Amino acid sequence: MTGEVQAEIAACRLCAARFAATATAHMPRPVVWFGAGARILIVGQAPGIRVHETGLPFNDRSGDRLRDWMGVDRETFYDRTRIAIAPMAFCFPGYDAKGADLPPPPLCAVTWREKVMAEIGPVDLTLLVGGAAQRWHLGPGPVTQTVAGWRDHAPRLFPLPHPSWRNTGWLKKNPWFETDLLPVLRARVKELT
């Protein structure tokens, strides 16, 4: 990791009190994985618990599914000169009392988004993974409707559902995602990596 912005984010503790009050009572651990010059930008929601523990973004089953969707291996995916990963929140937000993931704290994007985007610079392809990323970049709207309108944004931007196992039912109900969107996405990623 290089760069002033990455170091500032890595040292950020703005949400320490918020995270201490969650069911997980954890400390912030920003997961920073981007660099200038990458041609592809992945905008996710926020790290999960495994990513919090390992410090590697998408280092879980969601990441396995996302890499499959993109048609890339781990080496390519984690090459910061090719792919930048800049979620809406850099820290695991914790679980609520029922064990569900908390949403990304808006404070993170408000504080860091502009600086991060300036540091990364222009990209050729942006993947908006999940509702929080889609709302920030495209405005309000249901995830299914936003993803179904992917042709309105391709080839420079692809809205995607979250690759979590929890969305397996969504994928079964929307077979067009695999048959129509994924081949186009994989071809575009191959062009740029």
MDTraj code that builds the backbone (N, CA, C; nanometers):
import mdtraj as md
import numpy as np

residues = "MET THR GLY GLU VAL GLN ALA GLU ILE ALA ALA CYS ARG LEU CYS ALA ALA ARG PHE ALA ALA THR ALA THR ALA HIS MET PRO ARG PRO VAL VAL TRP PHE GLY ALA GLY ALA ARG ILE LEU ILE VAL GLY GLN ALA PRO GLY ILE ARG VAL HIS GLU THR GLY LEU PRO PHE ASN ASP ARG SER GLY ASP ARG LEU ARG ASP TRP MET GLY VAL ASP ARG GLU THR PHE TYR ASP ARG THR ARG ILE ALA ILE ALA PRO MET ALA PHE CYS PHE PRO GLY TYR ASP ALA LYS GLY ALA ASP LEU PRO PRO PRO PRO LEU CYS ALA VAL THR TRP ARG GLU LYS VAL MET ALA GLU ILE GLY PRO VAL ASP LEU THR LEU LEU VAL GLY GLY ALA ALA GLN ARG TRP HIS LEU GLY PRO GLY PRO VAL THR GLN THR VAL ALA GLY TRP ARG ASP HIS ALA PRO ARG LEU PHE PRO LEU PRO HIS PRO SER TRP ARG ASN THR GLY TRP LEU LYS LYS ASN PRO TRP PHE GLU THR ASP LEU LEU PRO VAL LEU ARG ALA ARG VAL LYS GLU LEU THR".split()
xyz = np.array([
    [0.0859, -0.1183, 0.0000],
    [0.0000, 0.0000, 0.0000],
    [0.0893, 0.1230, 0.0000],
    [0.0643, 0.2126, -0.0935],
    [0.1391, 0.3366, -0.0985],
    [0.0410, 0.4510, -0.1080],
    [0.0889, 0.5696, -0.0838],
    [0.0058, 0.6868, -0.1020],
    [-0.0467, 0.7423, 0.0285],
    [-0.0563, 0.8731, 0.0296],
    [-0.1010, 0.9450, 0.1480],
    [-0.2456, 0.9123, 0.1853],
    [-0.3329, 0.9035, 0.0871],
    [-0.4748, 0.8763, 0.1146],
    [-0.4909, 0.7373, 0.1762],
    [-0.4217, 0.6383, 0.1230],
    [-0.4297, 0.5039, 0.1786],
    [-0.3844, 0.5023, 0.3243],
    [-0.2758, 0.5727, 0.3547],
    [-0.2250, 0.5782, 0.4920],
    [-0.3243, 0.6479, 0.5854],
    [-0.3864, 0.7541, 0.5373],
    [-0.4868, 0.8244, 0.6187],
    [-0.6056, 0.7339, 0.6495],
    [-0.6517, 0.6613, 0.5490],
    [-0.7659, 0.5712, 0.5695],
    [-0.7271, 0.4595, 0.6655],
    [-0.6086, 0.4026, 0.6455],
    [-0.5636, 0.2933, 0.7325],
    [-0.5579, 0.3361, 0.8793],
    [-0.5328, 0.4635, 0.9047],
    [-0.5234, 0.5149, 1.0421],
    [-0.6579, 0.5666, 1.0946],
    [-0.7620, 0.5668, 1.0136],
    [-0.8905, 0.6249, 1.0515],
    [-0.9544, 0.5490, 1.1682],
    [-1.0046, 0.6259, 1.2642],
    [-1.0752, 0.5679, 1.3791],
    [-1.2048, 0.6446, 1.4060],
    [-1.2591, 0.7094, 1.3020],
    [-1.3805, 0.7899, 1.3182],
    [-1.4982, 0.7101, 1.3753],
    [-1.5050, 0.5831, 1.3449],
    [-1.6205, 0.5026, 1.3860],
    [-1.5922, 0.4137, 1.5075],
    [-1.4854, 0.4394, 1.5799],
    [-1.4487, 0.3528, 1.6927],
    [-1.5616, 0.3381, 1.7936],
    [-1.6241, 0.4470, 1.8345],
    [-1.7322, 0.4395, 1.9334],
    [-1.8527, 0.3655, 1.8750],
    [-1.8839, 0.3897, 1.7486],
    [-1.9963, 0.3226, 1.6822],
    [-1.9737, 0.1714, 1.6790],
    [-1.8533, 0.1276, 1.6404],
    [-1.8248, -0.0151, 1.6310],
    [-1.8202, -0.0801, 1.7691],
    [-1.7694, -0.0097, 1.8675],
    [-1.7644, -0.0634, 2.0042],
    [-1.9047, -0.0898, 2.0579],
    [-2.0031, -0.0166, 2.0075],
    [-2.1419, -0.0316, 2.0535],
    [-2.2189, -0.1399, 1.9777],
    [-2.1580, -0.2067, 1.8793],
    [-2.2268, -0.3113, 1.8042],
    [-2.2198, -0.4435, 1.8813],
    [-2.2912, -0.5429, 1.8332],
    [-2.2898, -0.6753, 1.8958],
    [-2.1508, -0.7373, 1.8922],
    [-2.0675, -0.6987, 1.7955],
    [-1.9316, -0.7526, 1.7852],
    [-1.8305, -0.6732, 1.8674],
    [-1.8645, -0.5523, 1.9071],
    [-1.7786, -0.4672, 1.9914],
    [-1.6333, -0.4661, 1.9423],
    [-1.6151, -0.4455, 1.8135],
    [-1.4815, -0.4498, 1.7540],
    [-1.4249, -0.3088, 1.7336],
    [-1.2958, -0.3042, 1.7084],
    [-1.2275, -0.1796, 1.6755],
    [-1.2215, -0.1652, 1.5231],
    [-1.2121, -0.0432, 1.4739],
    [-1.1975, -0.0245, 1.3284],
    [-1.0706, -0.0921, 1.2767],
    [-1.0815, -0.1498, 1.1599],
    [-0.9652, -0.2018, 1.0879],
    [-0.9908, -0.1756, 0.9397],
    [-0.9603, -0.0543, 0.8937],
    [-0.9840, -0.0236, 0.7522],
    [-0.9071, -0.1184, 0.6608],
    [-0.9763, -0.1679, 0.5607],
    [-0.9158, -0.2557, 0.4606],
    [-0.9032, -0.1727, 0.3330],
    [-0.7811, -0.1340, 0.3025],
    [-0.7530, -0.0411, 0.1930],
    [-0.6835, -0.1182, 0.0813],
    [-0.7431, -0.1168, -0.0385],
    [-0.6875, -0.1961, -0.1482],
    [-0.7114, -0.1261, -0.2815],
    [-0.6375, -0.0194, -0.3030],
    [-0.6475, 0.0490, -0.4322],
    [-0.5168, 0.1216, -0.4587],
    [-0.4982, 0.1582, -0.5842],
    [-0.3822, 0.2354, -0.6234],
    [-0.4135, 0.3139, -0.7486],
    [-0.3316, 0.4106, -0.7747],
    [-0.3503, 0.4928, -0.8941],
    [-0.3239, 0.4093, -1.0189],
    [-0.4010, 0.4350, -1.1223],
    [-0.3756, 0.3734, -1.2517],
    [-0.4513, 0.2452, -1.2807],
    [-0.5248, 0.1902, -1.1836],
    [-0.6030, 0.0700, -1.2112],
    [-0.7085, 0.1018, -1.3167],
    [-0.7369, 0.0066, -1.4019],
    [-0.8361, 0.0282, -1.5082],
    [-0.9766, -0.0134, -1.4673],
    [-0.9846, -0.0989, -1.3625],
    [-1.1137, -0.1476, -1.3138],
    [-1.1292, -0.1060, -1.1678],
    [-1.2481, -0.0577, -1.1347],
    [-1.2811, -0.0195, -0.9976],
    [-1.3983, -0.1030, -0.9496],
    [-1.3816, -0.1678, -0.8355],
    [-1.4905, -0.2409, -0.7713],
    [-1.5355, -0.1586, -0.6519],
    [-1.6619, -0.1192, -0.6533],
    [-1.7201, -0.0435, -0.5432],
    [-1.8158, -0.1372, -0.4705],
    [-1.7722, -0.1849, -0.3556],
    [-1.8562, -0.2736, -0.2756],
    [-1.9283, -0.1964, -0.1673],
    [-1.9791, -0.2696, -0.0694],
    [-2.0545, -0.2088, 0.0398],
    [-1.9615, -0.1794, 0.1568],
    [-1.9179, -0.2860, 0.2266],
    [-1.8273, -0.2767, 0.3403],
    [-1.7710, -0.4161, 0.3641],
    [-1.6540, -0.4255, 0.4236],
    [-1.5970, -0.5578, 0.4506],
    [-1.6849, -0.6391, 0.5466],
    [-1.6832, -0.7701, 0.5291],
    [-1.7466, -0.8609, 0.6232],
    [-1.6483, -0.9002, 0.7322],
    [-1.6900, -0.9873, 0.8212],
    [-1.6066, -1.0259, 0.9350],
    [-1.4780, -1.0958, 0.8914],
    [-1.4853, -1.1839, 0.7907],
    [-1.3629, -1.2536, 0.7465],
    [-1.2626, -1.1546, 0.6870],
    [-1.3118, -1.0590, 0.6110],
    [-1.2237, -0.9563, 0.5542],
    [-1.1646, -0.8723, 0.6673],
    [-1.2449, -0.8397, 0.7675],
    [-1.1966, -0.7663, 0.8853],
    [-1.0818, -0.8436, 0.9513],
    [-1.0983, -0.9737, 0.9627],
    [-0.9966, -1.0564, 1.0292],
    [-0.8701, -1.0727, 0.9461],
    [-0.8831, -1.0830, 0.8139],
    [-0.7670, -1.1104, 0.7285],
    [-0.7034, -0.9864, 0.6675],
    [-0.7806, -0.8778, 0.6584],
    [-0.7278, -0.7560, 0.5969],
    [-0.7214, -0.7608, 0.4450],
    [-0.7872, -0.8591, 0.3840],
    [-0.7856, -0.8753, 0.2386],
    [-0.9291, -0.8655, 0.1872],
    [-0.9593, -0.7686, 0.0991],
    [-1.0971, -0.7508, 0.0538],
    [-1.1486, -0.8707, -0.0261],
    [-1.2758, -0.9001, -0.0086],
    [-1.3411, -1.0103, -0.0793],
    [-1.2676, -1.1425, -0.0600],
    [-1.2110, -1.1604, 0.0576],
    [-1.1405, -1.2836, 0.0912],
    [-1.2382, -1.3788, 0.1609],
    [-1.3450, -1.4118, 0.0891],
    [-1.4506, -1.4946, 0.1449],
    [-1.5295, -1.5556, 0.0293],
    [-1.6398, -1.6228, 0.0587],
    [-1.7193, -1.6853, -0.0473],
    [-1.7780, -1.5815, -0.1424],
    [-1.8098, -1.4630, -0.0903],
    [-1.8591, -1.3566, -0.1792],
    [-1.7523, -1.3201, -0.2813],
    [-1.6281, -1.3143, -0.2369],
    [-1.5183, -1.2849, -0.3282],
    [-1.4987, -1.3935, -0.4326],
    [-1.5150, -1.5192, -0.3902],
    [-1.5047, -1.6299, -0.4861],
    [-1.6095, -1.6135, -0.5958],
    [-1.7316, -1.5795, -0.5550],
    [-1.8397, -1.5632, -0.6519],
    [-1.8139, -1.4418, -0.7410],
    [-1.7679, -1.3312, -0.6829],
    [-1.7405, -1.2111, -0.7621],
    [-1.6295, -1.2377, -0.8641],
    [-1.5235, -1.3060, -0.8231],
    [-1.4156, -1.3386, -0.9179],
    [-1.4678, -1.4272, -1.0310],
    [-1.5576, -1.5208, -0.9975],
    [-1.6187, -1.6042, -1.1006],
    [-1.7010, -1.5187, -1.1967],
    [-1.7807, -1.4278, -1.1414],
    [-1.8596, -1.3392, -1.2274],
    [-1.7705, -1.2613, -1.3229],
    [-1.6556, -1.2165, -1.2722],
    [-1.5645, -1.1360, -1.3535],
    [-1.4796, -1.2211, -1.4480],
    [-1.4630, -1.3488, -1.4153],
    [-1.3780, -1.4361, -1.4954],
    [-1.2303, -1.4124, -1.4711],
    [-1.1928, -1.3801, -1.3464],
    [-1.0517, -1.3567, -1.3129],
    [-1.0079, -1.4484, -1.1994],
    [-0.8788, -1.4721, -1.1941],
    [-0.8241, -1.5498, -1.0837],
    [-0.7843, -1.4560, -0.9690],
    [-0.7445, -1.5135, -0.8563],
    [-0.7091, -1.4335, -0.7379],
    [-0.5905, -1.3403, -0.7660],
    [-0.4925, -1.3901, -0.8401],
    [-0.3733, -1.3084, -0.8685],
    [-0.4116, -1.1805, -0.9439],
    [-0.4939, -1.1935, -1.0449],
    [-0.5397, -1.0769, -1.1211],
    [-0.6252, -0.9860, -1.0349],
    [-0.7174, -1.0467, -0.9601],
    [-0.8107, -0.9707, -0.8764],
    [-0.7370, -0.8837, -0.7744],
    [-0.6296, -0.9354, -0.7169],
    [-0.5581, -0.8614, -0.6126],
    [-0.4391, -0.7804, -0.6649],
    [-0.4287, -0.7655, -0.7952],
    [-0.3244, -0.6819, -0.8554],
    [-0.3760, -0.5376, -0.8574],
    [-0.3280, -0.4554, -0.7653],
    [-0.3776, -0.3173, -0.7516],
    [-0.3467, -0.2304, -0.8734],
    [-0.2553, -0.2725, -0.9593],
    [-0.2291, -0.1950, -1.0805],
    [-0.3378, -0.2197, -1.1851],
    [-0.4154, -0.3267, -1.1670],
    [-0.5242, -0.3599, -1.2599],
    [-0.6618, -0.3302, -1.2012],
    [-0.6811, -0.3684, -1.0742],
    [-0.8131, -0.3594, -1.0115],
    [-0.8028, -0.2863, -0.8783],
    [-0.8798, -0.1799, -0.8650],
    [-0.8895, -0.1053, -0.7390],
    [-1.0191, -0.1468, -0.6702],
    [-1.0133, -0.1627, -0.5386],
    [-1.1313, -0.1981, -0.4607],
    [-1.1539, -0.0868, -0.3596],
    [-1.2637, -0.0155, -0.3775],
    [-1.2939, 0.0996, -0.2916],
    [-1.4402, 0.0917, -0.2474],
    [-1.4654, 0.0231, -0.1353],
    [-1.6037, 0.0083, -0.0886],
    [-1.6606, 0.1389, -0.0342],
    [-1.7890, 0.1372, -0.0062],
    [-1.8547, 0.2548, 0.0504],
    [-1.8113, 0.2773, 0.1951],
    [-1.7633, 0.1739, 0.2613],
    [-1.7038, 0.1851, 0.3950],
    [-1.5856, 0.0894, 0.3994],
    [-1.4756, 0.1337, 0.4562],
    [-1.3532, 0.0541, 0.4565],
    [-1.3435, -0.0423, 0.5741],
    [-1.4318, -0.0289, 0.6718],
    [-1.4289, -0.1154, 0.7901],
    [-1.5532, -0.2023, 0.7978],
    [-1.5387, -0.3168, 0.8611],
    [-1.6524, -0.4021, 0.8939],
    [-1.7427, -0.3243, 0.9893],
    [-1.8706, -0.3017, 0.9521],
    [-1.9576, -0.2209, 1.0370],
    [-2.0137, -0.2943, 1.1581],
    [-1.9983, -0.4273, 1.1617],
    [-2.0471, -0.5048, 1.2748],
    [-2.1809, -0.5691, 1.2477],
    [-2.2298, -0.6391, 1.3489],
    [-2.3603, -0.7047, 1.3426],
    [-2.4556, -0.6351, 1.4370],
    [-2.5828, -0.6438, 1.4026],
    [-2.6830, -0.5940, 1.4957],
    [-2.7124, -0.7033, 1.5999],
    [-2.8045, -0.6783, 1.6900],
    [-2.8351, -0.7723, 1.7980],
    [-2.8866, -0.9063, 1.7462],
    [-2.9399, -0.9082, 1.6234],
    [-2.9921, -1.0321, 1.5644],
    [-2.8878, -1.1050, 1.4801],
    [-2.7676, -1.0505, 1.4701],
    [-2.6615, -1.1143, 1.3934],
    [-2.6571, -1.0776, 1.2474],
    [-2.7329, -0.9765, 1.2063],
    [-2.7320, -0.9320, 1.0668],
    [-2.6251, -0.8244, 1.0472],
    [-2.5687, -0.8201, 0.9271],
    [-2.4699, -0.7165, 0.8950],
    [-2.5339, -0.5789, 0.9067],
    [-2.4628, -0.4882, 0.9690],
    [-2.5063, -0.3485, 0.9712],
    [-2.4697, -0.2841, 0.8375],
    [-2.5433, -0.1822, 0.7940],
    [-2.5084, -0.1155, 0.6682],
    [-2.3798, -0.0349, 0.6838],
    [-2.3156, -0.0027, 0.5722],
    [-2.1947, 0.0795, 0.5801],
    [-2.2277, 0.2163, 0.6384],
    [-2.1509, 0.2632, 0.7353],
    [-2.1765, 0.3973, 0.7904],
    [-2.1551, 0.5036, 0.6825],
    [-2.2522, 0.5904, 0.6564],
    [-2.2372, 0.6940, 0.5539],
    [-2.1169, 0.7861, 0.5791],
    [-2.0768, 0.7999, 0.7040],
    [-1.9635, 0.8864, 0.7384],
    [-1.8375, 0.8484, 0.6611],
    [-1.8198, 0.7206, 0.6356],
    [-1.6995, 0.6758, 0.5649],
    [-1.6954, 0.7323, 0.4223],
    [-1.8036, 0.7154, 0.3487],
    [-1.8065, 0.7665, 0.2104],
    [-1.7989, 0.9179, 0.2073],
    [-1.8688, 0.9833, 0.2989],
    [-1.8655, 1.1297, 0.3045],
    [-1.7231, 1.1788, 0.3313],
    [-1.6514, 1.1083, 0.4174],
    [-1.5154, 1.1486, 0.4555],
    [-1.4129, 1.1163, 0.3477],
    [-1.4230, 0.9984, 0.2845],
    [-1.3134, 0.9498, 0.2019],
    [-1.3387, 0.9407, 0.0518],
    [-1.4642, 0.9308, 0.0094],
    [-1.4926, 0.8965, -0.1304],
    [-1.4242, 0.9887, -0.2317],
    [-1.4373, 1.1175, -0.2136],
    [-1.3800, 1.2121, -0.3097],
    [-1.2279, 1.1968, -0.3194],
    [-1.1613, 1.1841, -0.2051],
    [-1.0152, 1.1674, -0.2042],
    [-0.9731, 1.0368, -0.2705],
    [-1.0482, 0.9304, -0.2420],
    [-1.0161, 0.7998, -0.2996],
    [-1.0293, 0.8036, -0.4515],
    [-1.1397, 0.8592, -0.4994],
    [-1.1612, 0.8638, -0.6437],
    [-1.0543, 0.9488, -0.7130],
    [-1.0125, 1.0574, -0.6492],
    [-0.9062, 1.1413, -0.7061],
    [-0.7740, 1.0642, -0.7102],
    [-0.7462, 0.9874, -0.6063],
    [-0.6221, 0.9099, -0.6011],
    [-0.6210, 0.7989, -0.7064],
    [-0.7322, 0.7297, -0.7229],
    [-0.7388, 0.6218, -0.8210],
    [-0.7296, 0.6778, -0.9627],
    [-0.7965, 0.7884, -0.9858],
    [-0.7969, 0.8488, -1.1185],
    [-0.9018, 0.7844, -1.2073],
    [-0.9059, 0.8228, -1.3340],
    [-1.0081, 0.7685, -1.4240],
    [-0.9907, 0.6180, -1.4437],
    [-1.1015, 0.5475, -1.4503],
    [-1.1003, 0.4033, -1.4755],
    [-1.1850, 0.3750, -1.5996],
    [-1.1626, 0.2591, -1.6577],
    [-1.2364, 0.2201, -1.7778],
    [-1.3632, 0.1415, -1.7458],
    [-1.3674, 0.0816, -1.6258],
    [-1.4799, -0.0026, -1.5872],
    [-1.5028, 0.0086, -1.4374],
    [-1.6274, 0.0325, -1.3985],
    [-1.6658, 0.0370, -1.2579],
    [-1.7738, -0.0667, -1.2333],
    [-1.7538, -0.1490, -1.1303],
    [-1.8537, -0.2466, -1.0884],
    [-1.9153, -0.1968, -0.9591],
    [-2.0462, -0.1750, -0.9601],
    [-2.1187, -0.1301, -0.8410],
    [-2.1839, -0.2521, -0.7786],
    [-2.1239, -0.3016, -0.6713],
    [-2.1644, -0.4268, -0.6096],
    [-2.2555, -0.3995, -0.4908],
    [-2.3850, -0.4214, -0.5090],
    [-2.4813, -0.4055, -0.4008],
    [-2.5488, -0.2698, -0.3993],
    [-2.6542, -0.2629, -0.3194],
    [-2.7402, -0.1452, -0.3151],
    [-2.6733, -0.0178, -0.2686],
    [-2.5882, -0.0244, -0.1656],
    [-2.5250, 0.0976, -0.1139],
    [-2.4388, 0.1642, -0.2207],
    [-2.3606, 0.0850, -0.2924],
    [-2.2752, 0.1393, -0.3994],
    [-2.3602, 0.1955, -0.5133],
    [-2.4672, 0.1258, -0.5465],
    [-2.5532, 0.1706, -0.6556],
    [-2.6245, 0.3005, -0.6206],
    [-2.6739, 0.3108, -0.4985],
    [-2.7430, 0.4340, -0.4576],
    [-2.6476, 0.5530, -0.4571],
    [-2.5258, 0.5344, -0.4106],
    [-2.4286, 0.6445, -0.4055],
    [-2.3953, 0.6944, -0.5460],
    [-2.3730, 0.6019, -0.6383],
    [-2.3266, 0.6384, -0.7724],
    [-2.4382, 0.6640, -0.8738],
    [-2.5528, 0.5983, -0.8564],
    [-2.6607, 0.6098, -0.9560],
    [-2.7887, 0.6713, -0.9022],
    [-2.7985, 0.6892, -0.7732],
    [-2.9205, 0.7415, -0.7131],
    [-3.0094, 0.6292, -0.6632],
    [-3.1216, 0.6653, -0.6012],
    [-3.2074, 0.5633, -0.5412],
    [-3.2737, 0.4732, -0.6447],
    [-3.3034, 0.3534, -0.5995],
    [-3.3719, 0.2561, -0.6850],
    [-3.3499, 0.1169, -0.6326],
    [-3.4448, 0.0272, -0.6583],
    [-3.4294, -0.1117, -0.6143],
    [-3.3147, -0.1800, -0.6886],
    [-3.2440, -0.2676, -0.6183],
    [-3.1288, -0.3360, -0.6770],
    [-3.1689, -0.4131, -0.8028],
    [-3.2776, -0.4869, -0.7968],
    [-3.3178, -0.5668, -0.9143],
    [-3.3396, -0.4782, -1.0358],
    [-3.4081, -0.3694, -1.0175],
    [-3.4348, -0.2769, -1.1290],
    [-3.3044, -0.2149, -1.1795],
    [-3.2177, -0.1775, -1.0877],
    [-3.0902, -0.1159, -1.1271],
    [-3.0036, -0.2140, -1.2049],
    [-2.9939, -0.3382, -1.1538],
    [-2.9123, -0.4391, -1.2226],
    [-2.9752, -0.4758, -1.3567],
    [-3.1079, -0.4845, -1.3611],
    [-3.1762, -0.5169, -1.4867],
    [-3.1519, -0.4101, -1.5939],
    [-3.1235, -0.2875, -1.5527],
    [-3.0943, -0.1790, -1.6464],
    [-2.9465, -0.1666, -1.6804],
    [-2.8717, -0.2744, -1.6632],
    [-2.7267, -0.2705, -1.6821],
    [-2.6851, -0.2207, -1.8207],
    [-2.7643, -0.2481, -1.9220],
    [-2.7289, -0.2063, -2.0588],
    [-2.7231, -0.0539, -2.0725],
    [-2.7955, 0.0165, -1.9853],
    [-2.7942, 0.1627, -1.9888],
    [-2.6582, 0.2193, -1.9484],
    [-2.5762, 0.1386, -1.8829],
    [-2.4487, 0.1867, -1.8292],
    [-2.3267, 0.1202, -1.8926],
    [-2.3455, -0.0006, -1.9471],
    [-2.2337, -0.0742, -2.0062],
    [-2.1834, 0.0003, -2.1298],
    [-2.0581, -0.0103, -2.1621],
    [-1.9561, -0.0997, -2.1089],
    [-1.8691, -0.0382, -1.9987],
    [-1.8998, 0.0841, -1.9547],
    [-1.8138, 0.1509, -1.8560],
    [-1.8526, 0.1211, -1.7114],
    [-1.9768, 0.0777, -1.6910],
    [-2.0249, 0.0562, -1.5549],
    [-2.1234, -0.0610, -1.5552],
    [-2.1097, -0.1469, -1.4553],
    [-2.2018, -0.2589, -1.4394],
    [-2.2527, -0.2619, -1.2962],
    [-2.3838, -0.2416, -1.2747],
    [-2.4396, -0.2631, -1.1416],
    [-2.4599, -0.4137, -1.1212],
    [-2.4176, -0.4637, -1.0060],
    [-2.4280, -0.6064, -0.9761],
    [-2.4966, -0.6261, -0.8416],
    [-2.5661, -0.7386, -0.8238],
    [-2.6156, -0.7684, -0.6903],
    [-2.4966, -0.8021, -0.6016],
    [-2.5174, -0.8044, -0.4724],
    [-2.4075, -0.8473, -0.3859],
    [-2.3829, -0.9955, -0.4097],
    [-2.2576, -1.0406, -0.4184],
    [-2.2300, -1.1813, -0.4475],
    [-2.2447, -1.2743, -0.3267],
    [-2.3057, -1.2280, -0.2211],
    [-2.3250, -1.3087, -0.1008],
    [-2.4068, -1.4338, -0.1302],
    [-2.3820, -1.5395, -0.0548],
    [-2.4614, -1.6622, -0.0660],
    [-2.6084, -1.6326, -0.0363],
    [-2.6354, -1.5265, 0.0397],
    [-2.7736, -1.4901, 0.0726],
    [-2.8528, -1.4511, -0.0530],
    [-2.7825, -1.4182, -0.1605],
    [-2.8495, -1.3777, -0.2841],
    [-2.8652, -1.4915, -0.3848],
    [-2.8413, -1.6139, -0.3428],
    [-2.8571, -1.7280, -0.4331],
    [-2.9998, -1.7360, -0.4855],
    [-3.0984, -1.7087, -0.4012],
    [-3.2389, -1.7073, -0.4441],
    [-3.2642, -1.6006, -0.5495],
    [-3.2033, -1.4835, -0.5313],
    [-3.2181, -1.3751, -0.6285],
    [-3.1636, -1.4200, -0.7634],
    [-3.0490, -1.4858, -0.7623],
    [-2.9870, -1.5313, -0.8870],
    [-3.0763, -1.6332, -0.9588],
    [-3.1405, -1.7208, -0.8817],
    [-3.2310, -1.8203, -0.9422],
    [-3.3547, -1.7538, -1.0018],
    [-3.4025, -1.6477, -0.9380],
    [-3.5222, -1.5776, -0.9873],
    [-3.4915, -1.4880, -1.1069],
    [-3.3653, -1.4569, -1.1280],
    [-3.3245, -1.3651, -1.2349],
    [-3.2184, -1.4307, -1.3235],
    [-3.2555, -1.5349, -1.3983],
    [-3.1558, -1.6079, -1.4785],
    [-3.0892, -1.5227, -1.5858],
    [-3.1514, -1.4128, -1.6257],
    [-3.0926, -1.3228, -1.7244],
    [-2.9576, -1.2677, -1.6762],
    [-2.9393, -1.2607, -1.5454],
    [-2.8123, -1.2093, -1.4927],
    [-2.6970, -1.2964, -1.5419],
    [-2.7138, -1.4271, -1.5310],
    [-2.6073, -1.5176, -1.5733],
    [-2.5994, -1.5325, -1.7245],
    [-2.7136, -1.5357, -1.7916],
    [-2.7119, -1.5612, -1.9354],
    [-2.6828, -1.4371, -2.0195],
    [-2.7264, -1.3207, -1.9730],
    [-2.7117, -1.1987, -2.0527],
    [-2.5994, -1.1067, -2.0040],
    [-2.6004, -1.0757, -1.8741],
    [-2.5054, -0.9782, -1.8211],
    [-2.3644, -1.0363, -1.8061],
    [-2.3517, -1.1523, -1.7436],
    [-2.2175, -1.2040, -1.7129],
    [-2.1274, -1.2246, -1.8339],
    [-2.1745, -1.2768, -1.9471],
    [-2.0835, -1.2895, -2.0620],
    [-2.0283, -1.1544, -2.1085],
    [-2.1109, -1.0524, -2.1051],
    [-2.0660, -0.9184, -2.1458],
    [-1.9655, -0.8640, -2.0447],
    [-1.9961, -0.8828, -1.9171],
    [-1.9041, -0.8373, -1.8119],
    [-1.7695, -0.9080, -1.8245],
    [-1.7699, -1.0390, -1.8390],
    [-1.6443, -1.1145, -1.8482],
    [-1.5612, -1.0705, -1.9692],
    [-1.6259, -1.0464, -2.0818],
    [-1.5546, -1.0010, -2.2007],
    [-1.4903, -0.8657, -2.1766],
    [-1.5636, -0.7775, -2.1082],
    [-1.5106, -0.6416, -2.0800],
    [-1.3932, -0.6500, -1.9835],
    [-1.4052, -0.7307, -1.8795],
    [-1.2954, -0.7476, -1.7841],
    [-1.1737, -0.8041, -1.8533],
    [-1.1924, -0.9030, -1.9394],
    [-1.0800, -0.9647, -2.0130],
    [-1.0086, -0.8614, -2.0982],
    [-1.0845, -0.7732, -2.1608],
    [-1.0274, -0.6642, -2.2414],
    [-0.9324, -0.5765, -2.1596],
    [-0.9672, -0.5547, -2.0339],
    [-0.8951, -0.4577, -1.9508],
    [-0.7908, -0.5172, -1.8578],
    [-0.7847, -0.6502, -1.8509],
    [-0.6835, -0.7110, -1.7628],
    [-0.5799, -0.7841, -1.8442],
])
top = md.Topology()
chain = top.add_chain()
for i, resn in enumerate(residues, 1):
    res = top.add_residue(resn, chain, resSeq=i)
    for name in ("N", "CA", "C"):
        top.add_atom(name, md.element.get_by_symbol(name[0]), res)
traj = md.Trajectory(xyz[None], top)
